[in-house]
Amino acid sequence: FDNLLDSDFVLDGSWLKQGTEFKQPEKEIVLKAKAHSIVQFAHKGMFGAAGLCWFVSDNGEKDQYVSICFNGFEKFNAWVGAPPHDLKAEYSNMPKLPKS
């Protein structure tokens, strides 16, 4: 992720499908301000990592969000700003990624 904002974003919550896990300890997952960050997932099955997670700004006000939904290698969606009203519903309705 390329965070072009002036605030760090810390992991605030997640819902991962069975068999999916973060590769690094959750307390260490931070999207640093003005930097490129990598969040890695692992999956113990055949179909790839799937789930959703959200980050909140670490600026004292916690007033900005980054929300992410992903499903294997074929679906991904993300939002910046206010989180979607129902992130699990957004997960269910994610568009497929275009084939390259």
Contact map, one row per residue, 1 for C-alpha under 8 A:
1110000000000000000000000000001000011110000000000000000000000000000000000000000000000000000000000000
1111000000000000000000000000000001111000000000000000000000000000000000000000000000000000000000000000
1111100000000000000000000000001111111000000000000000000000000000000000000000000000000000000000000000
0111110000000000000000000000000011100000000000000000000000000000000000000000000000000000000000000000
0011111100000000000000000000000011000000000000000000000000000000000000000000000000000000000000000000
0001111100000000000000000000000011000000000000000000000000000000000000000000000000000000000000000000
0000111110000000000000000000000110000000000000000000000011100000000000000000000000000000000000000000
0000111111000000000000000000011110000000000000000000000011100000000000000000000000000000000000000000
0000001111100000000000000000011110000000000000000000001111000000110000000000000000000000000000000000
0000000111110000000000000000111000000000000000000000001111000000000000000000000000000000000000000000
0000000011111100000000000110110000000000000000000000111100000000000000000000000000000000000000000000
0000000001111100000000000000000000000000000000000000111100000000000000000000000000000000000000000000
0000000000111110000000000000000000000000000000000000111000000000000000000000000000000000000000000000
0000000000111111000000000000000000000000000000000011110000000000000000000000000000000000000000000000
0000000000001111100000000000000000000000000000000011100000000000000000000000000000000000000000000000
0000000000000111111110000000000000000000000000000111100000000000000000000000000000000000000000000000
0000000000000011111100000000000000000000000000001110000000000000000000000000000000000000000000000000
0000000000000001111100000000000000000000000000000000000000000000000000000000000000000000000000000000
0000000000000001111110000000000000000000001110001000000000000000000000000000000000000000000000000000
0000000000000001111111000000000000000000111100011110000000000000000000000000000000000000000000000000
0000000000000001001111100000000000000000111000001000000000000000000000000000000000000000000000000000
0000000000000000000111111100000000000011110000000000000000000000000000000000000000000000000000000000
0000000000000000000011111000000000000011110000000000000000000000000000000000000000000000000000000000
0000000000000000000001111101100000000001000000000000000000000000000000000000000000000000000000000000
0000000000000000000001111111100000000000000000000000000000000000000000000000000000000000000000000000
0000000000100000000001011111100000000000000000000000000000000000000000000000000000000000000000000000
0000000000100000000000001111110000000000000000000000000000000000000000000000000000000000000000000000
0000000000000000000000011111110000000000000000000000000000000000000000000000000000000000000000000000
0000000001100000000000011111111000000010000000000000000000000000000000000000000000000000000000000000
0000000111100000000000000011111100001000000000000000000000000000000000000000000000000000000000000000
1010000111000000000000000000111110111100000000000000000000000000000000000000000000000000000000000000
0010001110000000000000000000011111111000000000000000000000000000000000000000000000000000000000000000
0011111110000000000000000000001111100000000000000000000000000000000000000000000000000000000000000000
0111110000000000000000000000000111110000000000000000000000000000000000000000000000000000000000000000
0111000000000000000000000000001111111000000000000000000000000000000000000000000000000000000000000000
1110000000000000000000000000001101111100000000000000000000000000000000000000000000000000000000000000
1110000000000000000000000000011100111110000000000000000000000000000000000000000000000000000000000000
1000000000000000000000000000001000011111000000000000000000000000000000000000000000000000000000000000
1000000000000000000001100000100000001111100000000000000000000000000000000000000000000000000000000000
0000000000000000000001110000000000000111110000000000000000000000000000000000000000000000000000000000
0000000000000000000111100000000000000011111000001000000000000000000000000000000000000000000000000000
0000000000000000000111100000000000000001111100011000000000000000000000000000000000000000000000000000
0000000000000000001110000000000000000000111111011000000000000000000000000000000000000000000000000000
0000000000000000001100000000000000000000011111010000000000000000000000000000000000000000000000000000
0000000000000000001000000000000000000000001111110000000000000000000000000000000000000000000000000000
0000000000000000000000000000000000000000001111110000000000000000000000000000000000000000000000000000
0000000000000000000000000000000000000000000011111000000000000000000000010000000000000000000000000000
0000000000000000000100000000000000000000011111111100000000000000000000111000000000000000000000000000
0000000000000000101110000000000000000000111000111110000000000000000001110000000000000000000000000000
0000000000000001100100000000000000000000000000011111000000000000000011110000000000000000000000000000
0000000000000111100100000000000000000000000000001111100000000000000011100000000000000000001000000000
0000000000000111000000000000000000000000000000000111110000000000001111000000000000000011001000000000
0000000000111111000000000000000000000000000000000011111000000000001110000000000000000000000000000000
0000000000111100000000000000000000000000000000000001111100000000111100000000000000000000000000000000
0000000011111000000000000000000000000000000000000000111110000000111000000000000000000000000000000000
0000000011110000000000000000000000000000000000000000011111000111110000000000000000000000000000000000
0000001111000000000000000000000000000000000000000000001111111111100000000000000000000000000000000000
0000001111000000000000000000000000000000000000000000000111111100000000000000000000000000000000000000
0000001100000000000000000000000000000000000000000000000011111100000000000000000000000000000000000000
0000000000000000000000000000000000000000000000000000000011111100000000000000000000000000000000000000
0000000000000000000000000000000000000000000000000000000011111110000000000000000000000000000000000000
0000000000000000000000000000000000000000000000000000000111111111100000000000000000000000000000000000
0000000000000000000000000000000000000000000000000000000110001111100000000000000000000000000000000000
0000000000000000000000000000000000000000000000000000000110000111110000000000000111000000000000000000
0000000010000000000000000000000000000000000000000000011110000111111000000000001111100000000000000000
0000000010000000000000000000000000000000000000000000011100000001111100000000011110100000000000000000
0000000000000000000000000000000000000000000000000001111000000000111110000000011100110000000000000000
0000000000000000000000000000000000000000000000000001110000000000011111000001111000000000000000000000
0000000000000000000000000000000000000000000000000111100000000000001111100001110000000010011001000000
0000000000000000000000000000000000000000000000001111000000000000000111110011100000000000001000000000
0000000000000000000000000000000000000000000000011110000000000000000011111111000000000000000000000000
0000000000000000000000000000000000000000000000111100000000000000000001111110000000000000000000000000
0000000000000000000000000000000000000000000000010000000000000000000000111110000000000000000000000000
0000000000000000000000000000000000000000000000000000000000000000000000111111000000000000000000011000
0000000000000000000000000000000000000000000000000000000000000000000001111111100000000000000001111000
0000000000000000000000000000000000000000000000000000000000000000000111100111110000000000000001111000
0000000000000000000000000000000000000000000000000000000000000000000111000011111000000000000001100000
0000000000000000000000000000000000000000000000000000000000000000011110000001111100000000000000000000
0000000000000000000000000000000000000000000000000000000000000000111100000000111111110000000000000000
0000000000000000000000000000000000000000000000000000000000000001111000000000011111100000000000000000
0000000000000000000000000000000000000000000000000000000000000001110000000000001111100000000000000000
0000000000000000000000000000000000000000000000000000000000000001100000000000001111110000000000000000
0000000000000000000000000000000000000000000000000000000000000000111000000000001111111010000000000000
0000000000000000000000000000000000000000000000000000000000000000001000000000001001111110010000000000
0000000000000000000000000000000000000000000000000000000000000000000000000000000000111110000000000000
0000000000000000000000000000000000000000000000000000000000000000000000000000000000011111110000000000
0000000000000000000000000000000000000000000000000001000000000000000010000000000000111111111000000000
0000000000000000000000000000000000000000000000000001000000000000000000000000000000000111111100000000
0000000000000000000000000000000000000000000000000000000000000000000000000000000000000111111110000000
0000000000000000000000000000000000000000000000000000000000000000000010000000000000010111111111000000
0000000000000000000000000000000000000000000000000011000000000000000011000000000000000011111111000000
0000000000000000000000000000000000000000000000000000000000000000000000000000000000000001111111000000
0000000000000000000000000000000000000000000000000000000000000000000000000000000000000000111111100000
0000000000000000000000000000000000000000000000000000000000000000000010000011100000000000011111110000
0000000000000000000000000000000000000000000000000000000000000000000000000011100000000000000011111000
0000000000000000000000000000000000000000000000000000000000000000000000000111000000000000000001111100
0000000000000000000000000000000000000000000000000000000000000000000000000111000000000000000000111110
0000000000000000000000000000000000000000000000000000000000000000000000000000000000000000000000011111
0000000000000000000000000000000000000000000000000000000000000000000000000000000000000000000000001111
0000000000000000000000000000000000000000000000000000000000000000000000000000000000000000000000000111
